[in-house]
Amino acid sequence: MALPNLSSMPPCAEEGLTFQENAILKATYYSMHTPGLLFADDSGLEVGSLGGAPGVHSARYAGSDEANNRLLLERMHGIDHRAARFVCVIALADRGSLVKTFRGDVEGQILHEPRGSKGFGYDPLFFYPPFGRSFGEISAEQKMEVSHRGRALRLMLEYPISGLL
């Protein structure tokens, strides 16, 4: 269920230095506005050769998906080591208090040019070796099975929350 009146609330400032810090900020902030458990995530792309960039700035690296991808390719020009990972941290909170965080990662490589039109963000540039394709070339169902967000979400769903309800 979506958070009631979300569109009328001031957005939570994502001022954390890590995905975990931002996820906790969002979950604890928004959970103060609803009874019961609430989860929020922060996720993005980390490229080793770029010192972990774009990292927590993934969504606003250059302003739009297309510009983000273009900037990433520019910064990767001439770099042979193209290892990267998508990271997702989900924070579960209850009325302003953190309950637990869950982290999911998926390892891959940055391609030299986009492949595929599915997904969003960096998906067309993220090559996933076990599939031999980019995330932009696979279905949403395939991606959810192996993605950082899917992994973090499964960990959260396995967490025993019966005592928290």
C-alpha positions in Angstrom: 0.0 0.0 0.0 1.3 3.5 -0.9 1.9 6.0 1.9 -1.3 8.1 2.3 -0.8 11.8 1.3 2.7 11.1 0.0 2.4 13.7 -2.7 1.6 16.4 -0.2 4.6 15.7 2.0 7.9 17.5 1.7 10.4 14.9 0.3 13.0 13.4 2.6 16.5 14.9 2.1 18.8 12.3 0.9 22.0 13.6 2.5 23.6 10.3 3.5 27.0 9.3 2.2 26.0 5.7 1.7 23.0 3.8 0.3 22.4 2.5 3.9 22.3 6.0 5.4 19.9 7.3 2.7 17.6 4.3 3.0 17.5 4.8 6.8 16.8 8.5 6.4 13.9 7.8 4.1 12.4 4.9 6.0 12.5 6.6 9.4 11.2 9.9 8.0 8.2 8.5 6.1 7.4 5.9 8.8 6.6 8.8 11.2 3.6 9.5 9.0 1.9 6.2 9.1 1.1 3.4 11.6 3.0 0.2 11.3 6.0 -0.9 9.3 7.3 1.0 6.3 10.2 0.3 4.0 12.3 2.5 1.8 15.3 1.8 -0.4 18.3 3.6 -1.8 20.2 2.0 -4.7 22.6 2.8 -7.4 25.6 1.8 -9.4 29.2 1.6 -8.1 32.1 1.4 -10.6 35.4 0.3 -9.2 37.5 2.2 -11.7 35.7 5.4 -10.9 36.2 5.1 -7.1 32.7 3.8 -6.6 31.0 6.6 -8.6 28.3 7.3 -9.4 27.3 5.7 -6.1 24.7 7.5 -4.0 24.5 10.1 -6.8 23.5 7.5 -9.4 20.1 8.9 -10.2 21.3 12.5 -10.3 24.8 11.9 -11.8 24.1 14.1 -14.8 20.4 14.8 -14.6 18.5 12.2 -16.6 18.9 8.5 -17.5 20.3 9.4 -21.0 22.7 12.0 -19.6 23.8 9.7 -16.8 24.6 6.9 -19.3 26.5 9.3 -21.6 28.5 10.7 -18.7 29.3 7.2 -17.4 30.5 6.2 -20.8 32.6 9.4 -21.1 34.3 8.7 -17.8 34.9 5.0 -18.7 36.5 5.9 -22.0 39.9 4.2 -22.3 39.4 2.2 -19.1 39.9 -1.6 -19.4 38.8 -2.6 -15.9 35.0 -2.2 -16.2 33.8 -4.2 -13.1 30.7 -2.7 -11.5 28.0 -3.5 -9.1 24.4 -2.5 -8.5 23.6 -2.0 -4.8 20.3 -1.7 -3.0 19.7 -1.2 0.7 16.2 -1.5 2.1 15.5 0.0 5.5 12.5 -1.2 7.5 11.2 1.2 10.0 8.3 1.5 12.5 7.0 4.9 13.6 10.4 6.7 13.1 12.6 3.9 14.5 14.8 1.7 12.4 14.0 -2.0 12.6 16.6 -3.5 10.2 18.4 -3.0 6.9 18.8 -5.4 4.1 21.4 -5.2 1.4 21.5 -6.8 -2.1 24.3 -6.6 -4.6 24.8 -7.8 -8.2 28.1 -7.9 -9.9 28.6 -7.1 -13.6 30.6 -5.0 -16.1 30.1 -1.7 -17.8 29.6 -2.1 -21.6 31.2 0.2 -24.1 27.8 1.1 -25.5 24.2 0.6 -24.5 22.5 -2.7 -25.3 18.7 -3.2 -25.0 15.8 -1.0 -24.3 14.3 -2.6 -21.3 14.6 -1.5 -17.7 15.7 2.0 -16.8 18.7 3.9 -15.7 22.0 2.2 -16.3 20.4 -1.1 -17.3 21.5 -0.9 -21.0 25.1 -0.5 -19.9 25.2 -3.1 -17.1 26.4 -6.5 -18.5 25.4 -9.5 -16.4 27.8 -12.4 -17.2 25.7 -15.3 -16.1 23.0 -14.3 -18.7 25.5 -13.0 -21.3 23.3 -9.9 -21.7 22.8 -6.5 -20.3 20.0 -5.7 -17.9 18.5 -3.7 -20.7 18.1 -6.9 -22.7 16.3 -9.1 -20.1 12.7 -9.1 -18.9 11.6 -7.5 -15.7 11.0 -10.9 -14.2 14.5 -12.2 -15.1 16.0 -9.0 -13.6 14.0 -9.3 -10.4 15.4 -12.8 -9.9 19.0 -11.7 -9.9 19.0 -7.9 -9.3 20.3 -6.0 -6.3 16.7 -4.9 -5.5 15.3 -8.4 -5.8 17.9 -9.8 -3.5 17.4 -7.1 -0.8 13.6 -7.5 -1.1 13.8 -11.2 -0.6 16.0 -10.8 2.5 13.4 -8.4 3.9 10.5 -10.7 3.1 12.3 -13.5 4.9 12.8 -11.4 8.1 10.6 -12.5 11.0 8.3 -9.5 11.6 5.5 -11.3 13.5 6.6 -9.7 16.9 6.6 -6.3 15.3 3.0 -6.2 14.2 
